[in-house]
Amino acid sequence: MAFKRSENDLVVTQVSVAGFADTVTAKELSDYLEENIGIVWRCRLKTSSTPHGSYANFEVNTADVQSMNYEKHNDLSEHRVPKVNAGNQLLVRDEPDFGMPMSDPFFCIQYKKGFTFKILFLVNAVMQKGTINQHQLSNRFFNLLRSQPEEVNGAALKHIYSYRRPLYDAYRRMKLLHEWLLNTPELFVRPREMDDTIEVRRLVIPPARAYCLPPEIEISNRVLWNYRKLSDRFIRVTFMDEGMQVLNKAVLKYYVAPIVRVATSNSTEQNTAMFRRVKTILSQGFYLCANQFRDRSAWVFAEGPNTSVRDIITRMGRFTNKNVAKCAARMGQCFSSTYPTVRVPQNEVDLELPDIKRNGYVFSDGIGKISSDLAREVAERLQLSVNPPSAYQIRYAGCKGVVGCWPAENDKIRLSLRRSMDKFISNHNILEICSWTRLLPGFLNRQIVTLLSTLGVQDEIFWEMQDTMVSKLNQMLVDNDVAFDVVTASFAEQGNTAAIMLSAGLKPQTEPHLRGMLTSIRAAQLGDLREKARIFVPSGRWLMGCLDELGVLEQGQCFIQVSNPSLEKCFSKHGSRFTDVGNSRVVVKGLVAMAKNPCLHPGDVRILEAIDVPGLHHLSDCLVFPQKGERPHADEASGSDLDGDLYFVTWDQNLIPPSKRSWPPMEYTPAEQKVLPREVRHPKNPFLDIYGIMIFQSPIDFFSRNMVNEYLGAICNAHVVHADLSEYGALDEKCLKLAELAALAVDFPKTGKDVIMPSQLKPKLYPDFMGKEEFQSYKSTKILGKLYRQVKDAYNEDVAASSQLSSLPGNIPYDRDLEIPGSTTFIAEAWNSKCIHDRQLIGLLGQYNVNREEEVVTGHIWSLPKNSSKKQGELKERLKHAYSAMRKEFRKVFEHMDSDFDKLADDEKNIMYEQKASAWYQVTYHPDWH
């Protein structure tokens, strides 16, 4: 047999093979191996008695072959498959005890005697997550659960849900958890729900199955307050795909293939099984909230013997609109996340404040007035007395919008609302707050950068701004002054804890918690730069729109007074006694550029002149528009109004277009509304129709249709692509058409007018900065591409470093100067509080799959799974509310003292607080407590 390789290429491998019958000879084995593997030089059986002459000999000279001296392995006989005696009894696992056949696609375990819905929901959650295998849910497991109270089982199951790896012995782990919780009863004390928060259960429905999610603390709403005792009967249902992304409309509808279309003359779109599944769920549920269209979610209520869906609708109000979209939107007001504050009787409310109308426009659309004394009461309820807001976004009865703080003209009237704010009839008289004016740092985004670049702002301006931001982010881990500037100026409320620690002299080099917070801020902001071009603008803010009720501003003018970040504000938000905040407000003068998202048309960027008006000095952190002119400036900017929209405003003259003038705005005429010949109701079930109030079938059709026809995200992405490809930027003909379509898509929840994106406007390839790896892409030469590549590598390196950031308990520095005499009195209480805190925190991190506590503390969460990228905004908001509720709870725990505490002098109270703080520090940092 010829061998064509040179001797230098010759490799000799010795292999030992065992396990053959005694009758097999070495020659036979050699032939077999040569036929199936390749050249065999020498082969022998280790235990063979074959004579030496029968060995295969290929006369190979191995004298010159280099020996590699491979390490000889031990005998493998110990690792072979053990011989099993067939007489041994096989181990058979208990079958899962589901209680009844698995006919329900959502809940594998629907009913078990002796268990409440709360516990069965959690059992489904841990099973569907994969933490507990269904075969472990045996009678033995459920009997173990029956032996303990609901509170203990609930705490144990929530703890299990936070695990990131599956359990292989659920019974044993549950038994250990029971012992642990019973020995430390403080651990299963349920977090106290505040007046403005409530636990909400969620059900995520992808095409193939469903996932139960444990209760989450969220900001409550009007309906859930009224039915707090029935809160476990409400579930938030979200429709997603199997990758936990927003459900793609392609899985809901399909079009007939061209060849079939010709044969059948059928060119209409067809419903898929998934579409029919969604409609079936909604038909038997309770769909309500319009602002949930974008995340494909709905509210579902389980009727009881004393409360029906009909009862809830009646209590919500009277909805008589004939437009399905508006009817759904009106009902959505009752499900807006709000803070309940002051009860305002109707005799203290003026519902007839005149609207300001001109040329077919409503200049006062969505804006009203609140008296100074009522505004103070609201600020006290929200714990904002130190820096009371100038305006609030509200819900009152059937009204929605913004109320600015103005001196009362009538002592009896405390709230003045306009007709443009009145949406439906309701007797609810609690003033609910959605948001309020406050310091919101200014950041650019891809849309604003695209428009400013189109209008003539030089690329170097954006490059230098990003370079400055990246430089500070890099220095903040080693320079305390830079770190303090970053967390107070560009991160507003989320940087309070880090700012206080920095001001106290703590350094990230020696304080792991502080370093973790700064690292999280840096990683998150670098990620936002890469993904969104979110560049910090020092001379900029996001401001809530308000109206000049005095009528002193002329067309093209505005009034802006902004508050600057200060350490005192950080202390005041944390309940410190250092609450003497000085006047840090500044009135902006000169040209400003303003825009509102989404902004796709060059005319969406408005150039206004900010002037000083002493009569408006009581308004801060809001953009005050004039009531004069041919058209409202708010309407000129993306067709917005004054019912709570936020506007990006900058007075950085480098960001003002060279022309110093606004591009002609686009006409944002609302699309013609689809009106039914009757009030919105269920056409086939008169039982569901009460006093013309209905929400079922028509809104369900509308919700389902919206899931199929929601094109706003695709339109905005296409606009970015065409603006990047065209030398005219956002002035390209395709971009202008897309801007028109986007305006219609934004109004879809109000009008019900479908928007279809033409195929010729759909991108065929994408720029590199959009990260569309599944599509054909190109290297962008425009400013967004340059900005993206500048931070791309820095972000990847930073995430790698951040993920490795850890501090072992033995390496945490301990400062004995913080040991206060008398602190030992509070040690036991401090340890119990820490155990409860750690359990809740670990559960929170595990539930949202977040790596580090510091991410939650700062609000800059960068470790969320990539498959949740499209949902990160909502996830971060829910996590923020959950952590905020937990933090308020432990703040109250810390401030709680015995009954004799109030009798002490202020100095003695301060000493006790210092002792308690020292005890909390010791159980956290002292090596003996790890």
N, C-alpha and C positions, 0 to 999 in steps of 0.2 A: 504494500500500500504506500503510495507516494505521499511524501510530506513536503510541501512547498515552502514552508517558512524557513528563515535562516536560523542559525543556532542562537543568535542574539535575541530572537523573538521567542525562544523556547521557554515554556513555562511548565514545570512539573508539579502536579498536585497529588498528594496522597490522601485517599479517602477510605475510611473504614465503613463497611456495610455489613449489617448483621440481620438475622431473622429468617434465613433460608432453611429449607428442608435439608436433612443430612444427605439426601441422594444427589443434591446439586453439586456438580464439580466446578472447579475454578475455570476450566476451559469453557464450559457452558455459560458461566456467568460472564466471562470475558467477551464471548461472542454476543451475548445479549446486550451488554453495555455498549459495545462498539457499534452495534446496529442502531441503537436508540440514542446514544449520546455522542459518540465520536471515537477518536483513536484511543485505545487502551494499550499501554506499554506492558504492564505486568498486573496480573490479578491473581489473588489467592484468597481462599476462605480461611478466616482466622482459626476456626476449629476443624478445618478439613483434615482428613487422613489421606488425602490424595497423594500419590507418589510424586516426588520432586520433578520427575520427567514430564509430568502432565501439565506443569505450569506453562502458561503462555509466555513465549520469549520472542520479543520483536527486535532483538539485537540492537538496542539503542545504546549508544555510548553516552553515559551520564557523567563521565569524569569532569567534563568542562562546564557542566550545568551548575549555575550558582545556587547554593542551598539557602533558602530563606529562613530556615530554622523556625518554622511555625510552632507555636505552643501546642503541646499535645493536650487534648481535652480529656477530661475524666470519663470514666465509663458511664454511658447513658442509661444503663439498665435501671437505675433508680427512678428515672423519669418516664419509663414506659407506662402504658395504660395498665392499671392494676387489674388483676383477674377478679372477676365478680362471680360470686357463688349464686347461681340461679335460684337457689332456695331462699335467699335472703328476701325479706319483705320490702317492696318498693315504698318509698316515701311519697305520699299523695297530698298535695296542698288542698286546703279547704277551698271550695268554690266561692266566688264572691256572692255576697248576700245583698241583692239589689231590692228585695222586697216585692217586686212585681216585674213583669216583662219590660224590657227596655224599649218601649214604644215611643217614648218622648225623645226627640233628637237633642234636647238641651240638657235635661237632667237625667243622668243615668240612675240616680237614686232619688226617686220622687217622694216616697213615703216610707217612713219607718216608725213603728209604734213607739211612743215615748220620746220622740225627738221633735223639736221645733224646726220651723223653716230656716231659722238663722244657722242652726248647726248643720242641717242637711246641705244648705247652700255652701258652707265652708268645706264640707266633706267632698262635694262635687268639685270645688275649686282646687283642692290639693290633688285630687285624682286627675282632673283634666290638665293640670300643669305638668303632671308626670312625677310629682314628688312621691306619691304613694301609688303603687300599682293596684289595679282593680281587683286582682286576685288576693290582695291582702285585706280587703274589706269583707271579712267573714263575720259570722255570728259572734265569734269570740271577740273580735275587734269592737263590734257594736255593743256587746254586753259590757265591755270595759268603759265605753263612753256612757252607758246608762248608769254606771256606778258613781258618776261625778256630776256636780251641778253644771248648769248651762254655762255659767261664767268661766269655770275652769276649762271645760271643753272648748269653748270659744277662744280663750287665750292660747291653749295648746295648739289648736288647728291653725290659728294665725301665725304662731311661731313656726310651725312646720311649713307653712306656705312661703315663709321667707327663706327657706333653704334653697341653695342653688344646685344641689345634687340630690338624686333620688334616694329614698329610704328602702332598705331591703328587709327590714323587720319593723313594720309599722306598729305592731302590737307592743313590742318591747320599748320602742321609742315613746309611744304614747304613755305607757306606764311610768317611764322615767320622768316624763314631763308632768304627769299628774303629781308625782311625789315632790318634784321641785316646786311646783306652783302651790301645793298645799303647805309646804314648809315655809314658803314666802308668799303669803296671801296678797301682799302689796303688788305683786307682779301681775295679778289678773284683775286689778282694779281698772275698770273701763275708763278710758280718757273722757274727761268731762266735756260734754258738748256745750259750746258757748251759745249765746242767743242768736248769733249770726252764722253758725255752722251746723252741719248735720251729717250723719253717716249715709252715704249713698252706695248702693250695690250696683254693679255693672254686669252686663251680659254682652260679650263680644261674639258676634255671629259671622264667621267666615263661611265660604260656600259649603264646606263638607261637614262642619260640626259646630260646636258652641263652647265658649269658655266662660265659666263663672269667675268673677274677680271679687276679692274680699272687700268689705265696706271701706270706703275712703272718706275722710273728712273733707267736706267741700263747703264753700259759701252757700248758704241756703237760699230759698226763694219763697215767694208769697204762698204758693200752694203747699209747699212742704212745712212751712210754719203752721199753717192752719190745720194741717193733718200730721203733726209731729208724732202723735201716738200711733199713727198708721204708716210711719215712714218705711217700715220693713215691707210694706205692700207696693212700694214704688221701686222700679228698676229702670236704670238707664240702659237702653239697648243700642249698640253700635254695630253697624254692618261694615265688615272689613274683608280683605282678602286673606288667603292662607299665610301670607308673609306679614300679616298684621299691618299692612299698608291701607291707605284709603281705597275703598272698593272701586276698581276700575270699571268705567261704564261699559267697556267692551264685554264684560261677563254678564251684563244685564240685557243687552240687545245684540242681535245679529242681523245681517242683511242677506237676502237671497243671492246666491252666486249668479253671475251674469248668464251662464248657460241655462240655469233653471229659470231665471227671470224671463227669458225669451220663451221658454216652453210653457210657463204657467201664467205669464202676464202678471206676475206678482212682484212688485218692486218695493213693497212696504217693509219696514223693519219688523222683526219678529221678537217676541218675548222669550227669554231663556228660562230655564227651570229656576235659576237663582232669582230672577226678577219676580217670578210667581211666588217663590218662597218669601221674599221680602214683603210682598203685598199681603200674603196670608198672615204673616206675623203682625203687620200693622193693622190689619182688619180686625184682629182680635185683641189689639192693644189700645194704647192711649197716646196718640201722637199730638204733640203740643207746640214745641218751641221752634220758631223760625230760624233763630240764629244757630241752630244745630244742623242746618242743611249741609254746610260745608264738611262736617265730619260724619255725615250719614248716621245720625243718631236720633232716637226717639224715646219718649217716656212711656212706660207701660205700667198700668195699675191693676192689681188683683182685687176685684170687687169682693166685699164682705157682706154679711147679712144686714149691716146698718149703714154702709156707705157704698154708693155706686158711682160709676163714672158720671152719670147724669147729675148726681148731687154735687160733685166737684165742679162741673161745668157751670151749674147754676150759681154756685158761690163765687166763681171767678168773675162773672159779669155777663152782660148781654152783648152778643156779637151778631150784628145784623148786616154786615157787609156782604154784598153779592159777589165780590171778587174773592176767589178762593185763596190766592196768595196773600192778600191783605188780611183775610180772616185768620189764616194761620199765623201771620206776623203779629196780629193783635193778641192772639192767645199766647204767643211767645213772650209777651211782656210779663205775664204772670210767672213765667219760669226763668226770668232773668236773675242771675246771681246778684243779690242785693244785701245791704245791711239795714235792718229795720231800726229806725231811730225814734222820732217823736210822733205821737198821735195828734193830728191836726184836724179839728172839727171842720165840717164843710162851711160853717158860718164864718170861719176865719180865712176862707179861700175865695179869691176872686177868679172866676173862670171866664171872665169877659174882658180880659186885658186885650185891647185892640191889636190886631196884626198890622204890620207896616207893609203895604203892598204897592207895587209900582211896575208898570210895563209887563204885567203878567207874572211877576216874580214876588215871592214873599220874603222880604228882607229879615223878618223876625221869625222865620220858620224854625220851630223847636226851642225857642228861648223864652224864659220868663224871669220873674224876680222873687227873691226871698228877703224878708225883713232882717235887719241886723240881729235882733234878739232871737229870732228863730234860728238863724244861722249859727249863733253862739251855742244854742242848745244842741243843735246837730253836731257841732264840733266837739262838744263835751261828751256826747254819747260815743263818738268815734275816737275819743282820746286824742283829739287834734287841737286842744285849746291853746297850746303854746304857739303853734303856727296855723291859725284858723284859715281854711281855704276861702278863696274869693268866689268860687262857683262850684256847684254840685250837679252831677248828672243824676237824675231822679226818676222814680216811678211813684206816682200818686194816683190812686183810684184807676181810671182808665187813661191817665195822661202820662206822657214820657217826654224827656228832653232835658234841658239844662236850665238851672235858675242861678242868676247872678245876684250877688249881695248888694242891695240898695237900701237906703233909708226909707222906712215905711211912710207913705203919704197918708195912710189912715191907720189909726192905732188898733182898729179891730181886724184889719186885714194883714195877715202875716205871710201869705203865699199868693202870688199873682201869676196865673197861667193863661196862655193864649189858646185860641181855637185850634191853631196848628199843632198844639200839643195834645189835644183831646182825641183819643183813638177809639174808645169804646165806653160803654156805660158800666160803672162799678161803684159800689158803696164803700170800698176799702179806703180807710182814712189814715193809714200809717204812712208817713213819709219814708220811702225807701231810697237808699243811696247806692248807686252803681259805682261811681268813681268821683274824684274831686280834683281840683287844681293843685298841683304840687310840682316840685322840681323834677323835671324829666330831661336828662341830658340829651343833647342833639347828636344824632348819628345819621350819616348818609346811608344810602342803600343803592343797589344796582339801578333801579329805575330813576332815582334822582340824579345819580352820576351820569346816566345816559342822557337825560334831558339837559342837564347843565353843560355837558360836553357838546351836545348838539347846538346849544345856544351860544357857544363860543368860549366857555371857560377852558383854559389851557390844561393839558394833561399834567404838566409839571405841578400844578396846584394840588391835584389829588395825590400825586406821587409823594410830594413832600409831606402832606398831612398824614398819609399812611406811614411813611418812614418815621415821622416824629412819634406816632402812636406805638409802633413796633419797638422803637428805641426805649420808650418809657416802660413798656411791658417787659423788656429784657432787663432793665435796671431795677425794677421794683423788688426783686428778690435779694438785692444786695444793698440798696440805698433806701433808708427809711423815709427820707423826705420825698423821694419820687413815689414810693409806695403810697404814702399818705395823700399825695396830690392825686394819684390815680383813683384810689378808692373813694375819695370825697368828691372829686370833680366829675368823673366820668361814669360812676356807678351808683350815684345817688343813694337810695335807701338800702340797697343790698350790701353796701360797703360799711355799714355802721359798726358792726362788731370788729372788723379788722381795723377801722379807723380809731376806735377807742383803744384797742390793744397797742397800736402804734403810738398813739399820743401818750400812753402810759410808760413808754420807753422800752417795750418789749421788741425783740428783734427776731426776724424770721430765721436767722441762723441758729438760734438757741431755743425758739419756741415752736414746736412741731405743729400745733394747731394753727398758729398764725401763718406759718409757711404753707401749710396745706390750703388755707383760704386764698393766699396770694397766688399759689400755683394754679388753683382752680380758676381764678379770675383770668389769669394769663392764658391758660389753655382754651378756655371758652371764648375769650375775645379774639384770639388768633384764629380759632375756628370760624367765628362770625366774619372776620375779615376775608377769609378764604372762600366761604360759602355765599356770603351776601354783600361783600364790599362794605361792611358796616364800619365806616370810618368815623371816629370821634371828632366832633366839631366844637371846640371850646366856646366859640362865639355863636352858639346855636342852642335851640331848645325844641322840644315837642310840647305844644301848647294847646289847651282846649279853647275852642272858639266861643266868643261872647259878643254881645251887641252893645253899641254905644247908645244907652237909653237917654242920654242928654241931648243927642243930636248935634254935637259940636264937630265931629269928624267929617271931613269932606271926602268925596270919591277919590280913591287912590291913596288915602291916608289910613293909618291904624295906630293903636296905642299898645305898647308892650312894656311891661314892668316885670322883670325876672328876679327871683331870689337866687342868691349865690350859696353854694354849699359852705357849711361851717361846722366846726367841731361841736359847738353848743347844740346844734340841731341833732347831731348824732347822740349826744348824751340825753337830750330830752326825749327822744324816741325810745330810749332804754329805761325810762323812769328814773333817771338820776336826779339828785337834788340840784344839779347845776343846770337850771332851766332858764337862766336869764339871757335870752337870745337878743342880741342887738339887731339894729336895722341893717340888713345885708342886701336890701333890694336896690336894683339899678334900673332906671328908665332908659330904654333904648331909643336912640335918635338917629335919623338918617335912613338910607335905603336898606331895605330888607328883601330877601327872597323867601317865599313861602310856597309850600306844596302839601298835598294830602295823598296818601296812598289809597288805592293804586293810582299812579300818575304815568300815563303813557303818551299824552299829547303835549307838544312843546308849550301850548298855552296853559297847561296845568301848573306851570311855575309862574307865580304872579310876583311882580316887582312893585312893592308898596313903599310909601314914605312913613316911617315911624316918627311921631311927634309927641311932645310932652303936653299933657292936658292935666292940670292940677285937680280938676273935678273927677278924674278917673284914678287917682292915686290909691284908692282903696282896693283896686283890682290888681292882682299880681298873678304871675304864672298862667296868664291866659292871653289870647290874641283877640283884641277888641276891634271889631269891624264897624265901619260906618253904616248908618241907616239911609244914607243919601247915595245918589248915583243912578246910573241907568240899569245896572245889574248888580246883584250881591257878589262881592268878591269871593265869598265862600262857594257860591254856585259856579263861579268861573274856574275854581280849582277842583277839577274832577267831579263837578256837579254835586258838591257836598252841601250840608246845611249846618244848623247850629244845635243839633240835638245830642251832641256829645262827641263829634268828630275831633280828632287830634291833628294838628298841622305842624309840619316841620318848618321852622323859621330860623334863618341865619342872618346875622348882620356883619358877617365876615365879608369885607369888600372884595376879597379875592374870589368869592363864590358868586358875586353878582355878575351876570352876563355883561360883556363890554357895551352892549347897546343901552344898558340902564333902563330898558323898557320891556314890558311884557309882550310876549307873542300873542296874537289874537286868539282868544279862547275858543274852545270847541262848544257848540251848542248842545247842552245836555238836556234835550227835551225828553221827558219820560215817554217810554213806549206806551202805546194804547193798551189799556188794561183789559184783560179778558173778564167779562162780566156775565154771570149766570142770569137767566130770566127769573130767578128766585133767590131767596136767601140760601146761604151755604148749608146744606143738610144732607142726611143720608136718604136717598130717594126711595129705597125699598123697605126701610124700617122706620115707620112713624114713631115707634116707641123711643127712638133715639132723638127725635125732633121735639125740643121743648121751647116754646116761645120763640121760634125762629133761631134758636141757638144750636148750631151744629158744627161738628168738626170731623165727623168720621170719614164718609166715603170720598167726598170731593177733595179734602186735604190729603187723604192717603194717596189718591191718584196724583195729586200735585207733588207730594213728597217723592213718590216713585218716579215720576217724570223728571224731577229735578236731579235725581241720582244718575239718570241717563244723559241728561242734557247740560250738565254742569261743565262749562268750558272755560271758566274764568282763569284757572291756573294754566291751561294749555294756551290760552290767548296771550297771557302775560309772558310765558316762556317763548312763544313764537315772536313776540315783539322784541324781546332781547336779541334773538337770533338775527332777525332782519335788520335791526338797527346796527348790529355789529358788522353785518356783511355789507351794508350800503354805505357809500361815501357821504350820503346825506343824513345818516344817523336816524333819529326819530322823525325826521321830516320826509323819510322815504314814503312813497305812496302806499306800500303795504303796511307800514307802521301806522299811518293815519287811519287806514281802514280797520286795523286791529284795535286802535284806540276807540273807535266807534263801537265795535263789537264788545269791548270790555265794559263800556258804559252800560250797554244793554244787559250784559251778564251780571253786573253788580246789582241792577234793579230787578233781576228776576224774582227774588223773594218777595218783592212788593207788587210786581205787575203780573207775574206768571207768563210773561212773553218768552217763548223758547228762543235760544240763540244757537245757531248752527255755524260752526267754523268751516269756511270753504276749504276744499282740499288744496287749492293752489297757495293758500297761506300757511299750510302745515310745513314745518321745516323738514328738509331732507338730510341735513347734517347740522351738527351743533358745535359751538366754540368750546375749546378745552376747559374754560373756566366754569362751565355748567356741569361738568362731571358726569355727562351722559355716556358712560363707558359702553353701554349696550348698543349705542348708535355710532354711526360714522361721525368723526369729529375732525376739527382742524385747529391750528394754532392761531389764536386771535391776535391781531396786530393793534387792536383798539385799546383804550385805557383800561377797560375791565380785564382784559387778558394780561396786560402788564402788571396790574395790581395783584392779580391772582398768582402769577408765577413768583412775585416777590415774596409772598408769605407762605407759599405751598410747602416748601421744604422745612421752613422754620416751624410750621404747625406740626408736621409729622414728627420732627425731633422732639418737640415739646410734649406731645401726647405720650411718646414713648418714655420720656423722663418722668412725666407725671404719674403714669401707671405704675412706675416702680417706686414711687415715693412712699415710704413707710417708716414708721418709728417703732422699734421694738420697745415693749414696756421698760426693759432695763436701761434703755438709752434715753428715756424721757428725762430731761433735766428737772430737778426739784429744788425750789427756792425756799430755803428755811426762813428767810426774812418774812415770808407770808404766813408763818405760824404765829397766831395771835393767842396770848394767854386767855384761857377760858374757852377755847374753841373745842376742847374735848367734850364739852357738854352736848355739842351738836353732832358729834361724829356718827353715832348710831343712826340718827335720823338722816344724816347726809348719805350714809351708805345705802340705806333703803331707797332713798330718792334716786340715787345713781343707778341702782339695779332696775328700778322701774323705767327710768329714762333710757337706759341702754337697751332694754327689751323693746320699748316702743320705737327707738331709733333704728335698731337692727331690722325690725319688722318693716319699717318704712323704706329703708334702703333695699331690702330684699324684694319687697312688693314692686318697686319701680326699677329694680335691677340697676341701681346706682352704686358706684364703687365706694365713695368716700363721704364722710359726714360733712367735710368742708364745702363740698359742692352744694349741699342742701342749705347750709348756713348762708352762703353768699348768693345763692340763686343762680350761680354760673355753673350749670351742669353740662359737662362735656362727655361723660362716660355712658350716656344712654345708648342702647343698642342702635346700630345703623338702620335696622329694619323698622325703626320707629321715627326715622328722620322727618317724615311728613307730619308726624303727630307730636313732635317734640314740644311745640309751643303749648299745646293743650296739656301734655304730660307735665311740663315744667310748672304750669299754672296750678294744676291740681296738687303737685308735690309741694309747691310753695304754700298753698293754703293749709295742707295737712301739717307741714312743719310749723307754720305760724301758730296753728291751734295748739300743737304740742308745746311750743315755746311759751305761749301765754299761760298754759296750765302750770308749767314748772316755775314760771315767774311768780304765780300766786302761791305755789308751795313754798318758795323761798321767802316770800314776804309774810307768810303766815307765822304768827307768834302766839304765845299763850295769852290768856285773858288779862294778865297783869301788865302786859306790854304797854298798853295805852296809858297807863298811869305813870310811866317813866318820863324823865326829861328827855329833850331832843338829843343831848350828848350821850345819854345812856342808851337810847335807842340806836344811835349810830354805832356804838361799841358792840352791841349785840348783833347788829347786822354784819359788822366786820368779823366777829367771831364765827358767825354762821357761814360767811363767805370763805373764811379760812378753812373751816371743816370741809366744805364742798371741794375746795382746792386740794386738800390733803388726800381725800379718798379718790381723787382723780389722778394725782401725780405722784404721791408717795409710793416708793417701791414696795412697801409692806402691804399695800392694798391692791396690788396688781394680781 
